[in-house]
């Protein structure tokens, strides 16, 4: 009888715990951690079954939200299973083509419901994924790697999509590989060999048009800044911190670059608590880009 009662108490306790876990809402947490990570061609460097090494790394980070880029070879079902493995019940993939190595979709996964999803592929090289989580509006994108003029058009499209949205002055977060330069980093780039590197690459690959009048262009992100958005990393870190290359050799980034960003709207500026480029033994070796992490106060 005593054993039966103990079993019943344990079962009830388990049900209460699982129910309270299931009902956990974004409003219940004081801080939110998000990560943006370009994982290099569908996590190609992780050859484990089901990308277990990425799963283990994501578990250790325990982020609330992860914005992924270059999720090649993932399907919706694969992404949902992958996300569930590190505690994210919700996952959205921009597009899927499991057999196309040049498809480069973005994705977002979360502990909390992802709603009001919009998948935009028209007039964008890789596309942009719009989604709401709580009262936050996310835009996850990966911009054109070949032509500055096209990147300018892509960024202007994203800016206008926010400007004419139902909540233009709300809590917006733009995250991803922007394949462009921040004017905040101009001093570092001017003193580096970056301009010559790009010129040499363009000689070898005439398709590339990543200079304007033979010079580095900052227009893509200047337009974003002029629209009121704030480079989150620079709120907390004034020094230049490269996001590529990692310790894995990658011939497109012989000079230290910052291509990976999280931008926030003015309403979120004072809520930003911490922003880091995550450099550890894992991120040194499993992609050509380092992830960016932001922690914010979760306010109403």
N, C-alpha and C positions, 0 to 999 in steps of 0.2 A: 504493500500500500504506500509506504513512504517513498519507495523507488518510483512508483507510478506518479505520485504527486510531484516529485522532483523533476521527472521527465516532462510533465505537463507544465510546470513553472518554467523550465528551460525553453520549451516550445513557445509558450506565450511571450517570454522575453525575447526570443529570436524573432517572432512576428512583429513585436513592437519595434525592435531595432531596425528590421528590414523596412517596415512601414515608415519610420521616421527618416530613414536614409532616402527612401523613394520620394518623400515629400520635401526633402531639402530643396530650398529655393535660392535663387541668386540674391534675393533680398536679405537672406539670413547671414551673409558673409560680409565682413568689414573690409576685406581687401580682395582684389582680383589680380591674378597673375596670368599674363598672356605671353606667348612666344610666337615669333615669326621665323620660319626656317625653310630655306631652299635646300632640298635634300639631295640634289644631283641625280637627275635622270632616274626617277623612280626608286631611290635608295639603292642604286646599283652596287654600291660598295659594301652593302650588307648582304652577304650571300646566305645568311641563315634562313631556316624555314619560317615563313610568315614575317620576316624582318624582325626577329626577336631582339636583336641588339638595339634597334631603334625603340622597340617597345620597352626594353629595360631602361633605356635612357629617359624616355618620356615618363615612365613610372617614377623615376628618381626625381624628376623636376616637379612633378605634381602640379602642373599648370592647370588653370581653370579652362583656358581656351588656347588652342594652337592653330595658327594659320600656316598651312603647308604650301610650298611651291615645288613644281616639277614632280608631281605625283603620277608619273608615267606608269602604265600597266595596271593601275588600280581601277577597279569597278566600284560601283556603289556598295555592293555586298562585301567586297574585300576591305573597303575603307571602314565600313561599319564594324566589321570583325576586328580590324586592326585597332580602331579607336577604343572599342570595348575592352581590349586587352590592357590598356593603361588607364581605364576608369572613366572614359568619356562615352556617355550613353548616346550622344548625338553627333552626327557627322554628315557633311554635305560635300559632294564632289562637283566641281564646275561642269565637267564633261568627261566622257570616257571613250577610249579607243584602245583596248587592251593590246592590240598588235602594232600600234604606231609609235615608234621610238621618238618621234619629233612632236608629239602632241602637247606635252607640257601643261597639264591641267593644274589648277590650284584647288585647295580644299580647306575646310575649316571643321574642327572638332571641338566639342565642348562638354563640360559636366552638366550644363544647363540647356534647356530647349533652344533650338535654333529656329527662328521663325521669320516670316516675311522675306523668304529667299528669292533673290533675282539672279539669274545666270545670264551674263551679258557676254556674248562672243562677237557680235557684229562690230566692225570698225576697231577691234582690238586684236593684237597679235596673238596673245595667249588667252585673253579674256579677263573678266573681273567678276568676282563673286560678292554679291551684296547680301548681307544677312543681319538680322537683329538678334541680340542675346540680352535679355532683360531690357533696360532702356538704353542700350548701346547699339549704335549702328556701325557695322564693320564693312570695310571694302578690302578684299584680298585680291592682289593682282601681281602680275609678272610682266613687266613691260618689254617692248620690242628691243631685241639685242643688236639690231643691225643699223637702224637709221634714226638719227636724232630728230629729224622732222616728224617722223611717225610717232616717236615718243611724246613729242610736244602735243600732237593731236590727241593721243590717248589720254594724257593727263588733263587736257582741257575738257575732254568728254567726261572724265570722272568728276572734275570740279563742277561742271554744269549739272551733272546728274544729282549732285548734292544740293547745289544752289536751287534747283527747281523741284526738290523732293518735298515731301509733306512735313519734314522737320529739318530745315536747313540750318537752324541754329542749335541743333541738338548735340548729343555726345557721339561724335564721329571718330572712328579709328581707321586709318588707312595703313595697311601693312603689306609688305612684300619686297620682292626684288625689283627695284625701280630702274636698274640698268642705267643709271644716270648719276650726275654729280651734284652734291649739295654746295651752294655758295659758301656755306660755313667752313668747307674744307679747301677753299681755293688756295689759301696760303701754303698748305701742305702739298697740294698738287703742283703749284708753281715751282716749288723747290725740288720736285721729284723728276723722274725720267718718263712720266706718264705720257706727255704729249708726243715724245719721240716714239714711245712704244706703240701708240695708236697709229701714228703715221706709218710705221713699219708694217703693222698688221694690215693696214688698208692697201699698201703696195702689193702685199701677197694675196689679199682677198678684195678685189675691186668692188665687190657687192657692198662692202662696209662703207657707211657714210656717217661716222660717229664724231666728226668734227664740223664746225661751222666756220667758214672762211679760214680754215687751217688752224683753228683754235678750239680749246675745250669749251663746251657750252654748258651753262648752268640754268638755261631757260626752263627746262622741265620742272625742276623743283622750285625755281624762283616764282614760277606761276602759282605753284601750290602755296608757297609762303605768302605771296601777294593776296591770295584768296583767304588768308587768315589762319592757315594750318601751321602747326608747330612741330618741328623735328624733336621728338621726345628725347632722344639720346642727348641732344644738346642742352636740354633743360637741366640735366644732372651731370653731364660730362662735357667740359669745354675742350678737352684735348681731342685730337684726331684718333679714332679707333677704327682700324680696318676691319671689314667683314669678309674679305677675300684677298689673297688665297689662304687656304688652310695649309697644314703641313703636307697634305697630299698634293703632289705636283699637278698643276693645271695650267696649260699653256696660254689660256686666255687672260691670265691675271698675274703677270710677272712682276708688276708693281703693286704695292698694297693699295687696295681700293675700299671704298665704302659704297656698296651697292644695295645694302639691305636696311630697310627703314621701318619705323613705326611713326606715323604722324598723327597728331590729335587735334581736334577742334578746340577753339578758345575755351569752351565750357569745361574742358577736361584739364587744362593746363595746371591748375592749382591742385588737382587730385593726383598728379603723377608723383609717386613716392620714390621709385627707383627704376633705372634703365641700365641694362648691361648688355654687352656682347659676350655671349657665353663661350668661353674658351676652356676646354678641358680635354682629357685624354680621348674621349669619344668624338667630340666635335672637331678635334685636330685631324681625325683620320677617316671620317665617314661621309664627308661631303666636300665640295670645293668652296662652300660658303659657311660662315659661322652664323648661328641663330642670334636673334635679338630678343631680349626679354624685357617686359615692362610690368611693373606692379603699380596699381592705382588704388586709391581709396574708393570704395564702392559706396557712392552717395546717391541720394534720390534725385 
